[in-house]
Amino acid sequence: MSRKPIIAGNWKMNKTVKEAHEFVEAVKDKVPSADLVDSVVAAPFLALDRLVADAKGSDLKISAENVHFENSGAFTGEVSPVMLEDLGVQYAIIGHSERRAMFAETDETVNKKVLASFAHHLIPIVCVGETLDEREGGKWQSVVKNQVTKAFAGVPSDQAADVVVAYEPIWAIGTGKSASSDDANEVCAYIRKTVADLYDETVAAKVRIQYGGSVKPATIGDLLAQSDIDGALVGGASLQPESFLALLDAVKG
Ligand SMILES: O=C(CO)COP(=O)(O)O
């Protein structure tokens, strides 16, 4: 089964609304056809309204970098899935390792956010990945399996097939130290097997799995050539229009 690649830029806490707008204006008519690849930028909440309007009619899709699991209420500083759906946002990154490490995100809140996203027509991009200690201690399988299993809890199989999983080994994020294509593929294949065990081979064959961690235009080709890597979640190299477009060019081959 062939899966459509998905390349997503994760801008993290970068760009003013003006800078974000200028980026989208610069790339929106240059991204490849959405028949070929899903091209996504995940931007800070403040820019989302503007970017959805900017990208309208183009093949570029807009993602949030986080979402709360409740629809409304006394959650100071949070943004709900209802609000994102209302803007026309299409994706939400959930459980990024920076949120797990710095903002008390847990496997339980990740799961709630996945369920809440589907309830509001947002496609979740669920981040998983091990620390350097866990990798060196030979624990990556159990860590990743646990994160995936908990993230998918209660997700029906038709929705499970639409989940995007991003494998981001924590030691490779922003460090310039990318996992080798073979190592990344081994983990992505293991994630797919975990999904097959939770559901079945059909769902597992549909789930798209990205690699993230120091992906650059020069390295993305080797990653995408692997059997179980269906795209990339990219931080630093997604911040400049030329570099973002060069990442997408790799899909065209
Ligand atoms: O965390 C990442 C994407 O979500 C990866 O960031 P870098 O590409 O900057 O290593």
The ligand as a Gaussian input file, in Angstrom:
#p B3LYP/6-31G(d) Opt

LIG

0 1
 O       11.275000      18.899000      17.180000
 C       11.367000      18.847000      15.963000
 C       10.177000      18.928000      15.101000
 O        9.005000      18.793000      15.843000
 C       12.675000      18.712000      15.310000
 O       13.343000      19.927000      15.409000
 P       14.708000      20.129000      14.548000
 O       14.342000      19.761000      13.122000
 O       15.041000      21.561000      14.724000
 O       15.703000      19.168000      15.122000

